[in-house]
Amino acid sequence: MDAARLKNIAIIILAALNVCFLILIGVNRGEVRNVSANEKNSISELFMDSGIMLSADIVPDDFEASWYTINRDTASEAKIVEKLIGKAEAEDQGGNIYSYSTENGSAVFRNNGEFEVKLNFVDDGAGAGRTAARLLEEMGIAFITEGAEMEEHGDSRGIGYICAWEEIPVLNCSVHLTIYAGGSAVLSGRRINGVPQAGNAGKALDINTVLVRFLDEIKSGGRVCNTVESIELCYNMSSSASGTVLEPVWHIVTDGGEYQVNVSSGKIIS
């Protein structure tokens, strides 16, 4: 048999092996999907047995939970101040609190990400919502627009947004803009006050285990709900003497209230 024919036979064999591998991969993925669907249905039935409606369709698929550390960026605070009220020198108030003041307003930044900026005048020609979005973009704050609602209280109106990291909500970081009659405004809240860096990876439970533990806590804690409306992986930002971290949490919304659930233990934390 000549070399050309041997080469062709080898190519045919390799092609056949590749087809077999692709078939095996497809079968395996199909089995994984079936197992996942069965697990979701089992969780749904478990909740139903306890009188709580949980659609299998809202149970998340595979997810990746990441932990981050944050170092405060005071240089970015000075840049924010310059954009909003003009260039100013920082005044150390003690306790890692820095304040700024110009003829256009004042600002205070705290170590845990809390801040307050008072603006003597803000151009609100585009409306409070767009004005708030513009100011937050100037501050480099990513935020979620979904669910934001305008508020009116006498001579003031305002709007608030949840902050985000990589388009994922940070539940305990929110900002609020209040605009007063005459054009003055206050922008305040809590922001991610540095660039998150990948930290030590924690160990997250699979979502089915989390939901079983969540159900147990709902029942044992005397909490009342009839329907689980949504399940979303979000973040919390926590600050301590050892530093600031972004931690993944499950945000579970029910008709009886909203819960934050620890991804590593399945326990309700708020």
Protein Blocks (a to p, Z undefined) as FASTA:
>chain_A
ZZklmmmmmmmmmmmmmmmmmmmmmmmmmmmmmmmmmmmmmmmmmmmmnopacdfklpcc
ddddddddddddfklmmmmmmmmnopaddddebjhiacdddfkbccdddfkopacdddfb
dcfknojklmmmmmmmmnopacdfehpacddehjaccddddddeehiacfkbccddddde
hiiacdeddddfbdcddddddddddfklmmmmmmmmmmmnopacfbdfbdcddddddddf
kbccdddddddddfkbccdddfklopafZZ
